[in-house]
């Protein structure tokens, strides 16, 4: 991009603002409309709840106000609540954040943050680090991009903070193809309530038939390349009105707080000596690692929580450092804890049926999406349906619990019940959830808590990422049945 010289009123030559590219103009349009129309994520969840109620009244025969209210209650606080799964998701996030706060990892992040020379390099750094971290663990991936973005933005005087944080969040599109993918992990665990494949067919689907398949990891590489190009081309000219010094000083990216170190010459109490006993963290790590080996290196949601927790404990050195880091990390989960019951209520509403002969709304939606599907088109249709359902149920595992039974039954009716094909079915649902995260603000909440930004400052950029992901994953879903 070049600037055209112009002569001012007194003969001084000034530079006109650089001409914006087509992608920049489209992104500006998205940002403008998101800032005008996007409500707070909590209100977004309330609006979705009311929308689901309206859809039930239209499409579920004999629905009653009492029945709808009971279905909602069951999903929020009743027997069908998602408290266990919600706690697992929160712990994955908190353990990933705590790991990112370990001194060795923190030093690595600070070193990375010192390398970018401009906002494009900074945004690409945030995206690249977040993409790799999300493949390892989505909780780690969510926070790495935000923490890097904060540090880089504090260094660069001409950067746009919303753009930087959005670039890091785009890496989250890859988590469902990574090692903490709740759908892929549930497929491997016969005891998981979310393993709808095992419930329907008594078969397990190992990871080498889902996330380790070429249709998965090749797609990941293409998405990384495409989003990196998008981030480069969408870089805004405008900067943010954010206090960089306050941003850098508030939060966990700083070096050790004085509260973690005793005063010079002070005599430590017995309790303080216990809190600094590093061997306790080592024993916790060894116990967890030993169980992981004994279990046959079994990867599921619970084992991922354990692995990242014990690794974070080991890298933090002493119990008190680990405790304080974990406590600070947990503060980012407040918005999630507020909204999980609402989305649990939506799940309950989707499953509500006035009698045994009436299909619930989730069955009506899912069945209408896969109607007329063939073995070649079912993954793509699942992908489209997944994007729609993700707006109402933004959690990957909870989403699979809603759409999975219909998707698996559709495959069985087409005569496909092999673990390989059912693995493709599950990954097609996971792909839709991954893409929809760019327009569903639920998982942006912990990122925004770290960055101290409004959702309106970020989501305008992620709408463009949604379109890129939709095209690439959509093509992958069409190719998937043939490989």
Order of alpha helices (4+ residues) and beta strands (2+ residues): beta-beta-alpha-alpha-alpha-alpha-alpha-alpha-alpha-alpha-alpha-alpha-alpha-alpha-alpha-alpha-alpha-alpha-alpha-alpha-alpha-alpha-alpha-alpha-alpha
